[in-house]
């Protein structure tokens, strides 16, 4: 059994009074000391999916380190979810987990060498889109972390096809087609993006002034 599942089962032993899946109201009314753990259990499918998908994004992430990082990020996001009920979604928690797991992997490899081996830039006559540096890490300032989160929120608002294109830019091995082995919790598994749509979305990314502003803040 994976350490993620072992952790989930351990948490559930202490959460026997809660009925899953939780509604936002049930989560909000729970004691604050339980809120991060409840997020881990309630959105475990998304967190586990993020682990299997992102653990080799920038380098091999150790599972115990990834669990610790996910828990820390969930605790940091409790206040945000209390302020904004719209963030209490599988998609938002998936991005939180995916970002911090990627960060764990990134800390174990030479990113500059990785950039030499694989480019995450899409070049056109009028500019370049580069999403490589959008994974929040502990060394980021608060403003940079906020900008990186804003980037993903803007992309999410553009729709699942835009999210799939963004994932493709970060991880070229990702497919733009419907997943043949869709994992439970994979929100984008049923989404496909044609070559024409890919080009159109890239153009939309380049022309989104709000996105470009946040990219500039996030990437320095």
N, C-alpha and C positions, 0 to 999 in steps of 0.2 A: 504494500500500500504506500502511495506517495506521502511525503511529509505534509503536503497541503491537505490531503484528505484526513490524515491523522490529526492535524490541527483543527480542521472543521469538526471532526467527531468529538474531540476534546471540548471544544466550545459548546457543542450541542448538549453535552452532559450538564452544563451549567445554565442552559437556556430552555429547560424542559417546560417552563411556564409560558413559553411563546409558541404561537402557531404560525408556521411558515407555509407559503410566502407571506411576508409582512406587508401591510398597507403602510403608506407614509404616515398616517395618523397613529398607527400602533407603534411605529418606530419612534416618532416624535414624542410620544407620551412615555416611552421607556426611560428609565434612569440614565443619566448621561454616561455613567461608568460602563453601561452595556452597549451604547450606541455603535461604537466602532466594531465590536465583536458581532453585533447583530448584522451589520453591513457585510461582514466577511461571510457569515452563514447564509444570509438572504440572497446574496449575489455570488455564491460560491461557483456556480457554473461559469460565469463570466471571468472570475478571477482565475479559475483553473485553466480556462481557455487561453487567457492572457499568458499564463505560465508556459503552456506547451507551445504557444506561437512565438513568444518574445524571448524565451530564455537563451536563444542563440543569435539574437538580432545584431548585437555588437560584440558578442563574446559569450562564453559559457557562464551563466549565472548559477551560483550555488543555491540550492533550493532553500536551505535554512536562512540564508541571507535575504533571499527574495521574500520569504514569509515575513521576516522582521520588517523589511522595507514596506511591504504592502500594509502591514498593520499600522506602521507609523503614518503612512499617507492617508489611510482611512481615518485615523484620529485627527489629522490635520483638516480633513474634509468634512468632519461632523458639523462644524460651525457653518460651513457653506451650504450644506444640505438643510440645516435648520432655517437658514435665511431664504433659501430658494428651493421650494418643493419640486420644481421641474428638474432638478439635478438628481432626484431620487429615481434613477433609471438604470437599467442594465447597461446601456451604452455608456453612460457617464462613468460608472464604476469600472467598466472594462477599460476605458481609457486611463483612469487613475492607476489601475493595476498594471496595464501594459507599459505605461510610462516609467513607473518605478522599477519594474523588472528589467526593462531595457537598460535603465541606469545602472543597475547592479552588474549587468554584463559589461557595460561600457567601462566600468571602473577596473576591469580585469584585463583589458587589452589596450594596445596602443592605437587610439582612434585615428591618428594621422596615417598610420600604416594602412588601416582599414580604408581610409579615403582614397589611398593610392590604388587599392585593389578594386574598389567598387564605388562608382559615382552615383549620387542621389540627385544629380542636377538634370533638369530638362531644359535644353537650350533652344532658343528661338531667335529670330532676327532682332526682336525688341527686348530681350532680356533673358534672365535665368531664374528658375524656381528651384530652391534648394531647401528641403525640409529636414536635412540630416541633424541639425543642431537643436531640434525642438523637443528633446527629451529632458524633463526637469531632473536635475541632480542636486545633491545637498550643497554643492559649492555655489549654486546659482543664488543671486540676490533675490529678495522677495519680489522686486519689480520684474525681474527676468522670468521667474516662475509664473507670475500672474500673466505675463505676456504670452508665454508658451501655452498656458491653459486656455487663454483667449483665442489663440490660433486654432486649437482643436475645436473649441466651441463654435467658432465661425464656420469651420469646415463642416461640422456636424449639421449646422443649420442649412447648409447647401444641399444636404441630402446624403443618403447612403452611397450613391454612386461616387460622390465627391470624396467620401471617407475611403472608399475602396481605391480610388486613384491616389490619395495621399499615402495610404499603406503601401501601394505599389512603388511610389517614389522613394519611400524609406527602405523598403525591402523588395528589390527587383525580382526575387524569387516568387513573390506572391502572384497569384493568377488573377486575371480580371474576369475570368469565367465563373459560372456557378460551380461551387465546390462539389465534387463527386463524393467526398467523404465528410459531409457536414457534421460538425461536432455540436452536441447539445449546448446551446448558449451562443453559438456563432451567429451574430446578427447579420453579418454580411455574406454568409455562405450561399444564400439564394440570390444574391445580387450579381448581375453580370454587366460589364461595361464594354461596349463595342469600340473599335478603333476611332470611329468618328466621334463618339461620345467622349472618349479619352482626350482627343484633341480639343474638343469644345470645353471640357472641364478645365484643362490646362489653361486655356485662354481666359476662362472665368476667374481662375486663381490669380492670373497675372493682372487682371483688370479690377480686382476687388481691393479698393483703396484701404478699407478698414483692415483687411488681411495683411496687406503690404506694410501698413504702419506697425501692426503687431509683430510681423516677421522682423522688421528692422530693430524693434526693441528686444525681441527674443534672441536674435542672432548677433546683436551688437554692431 
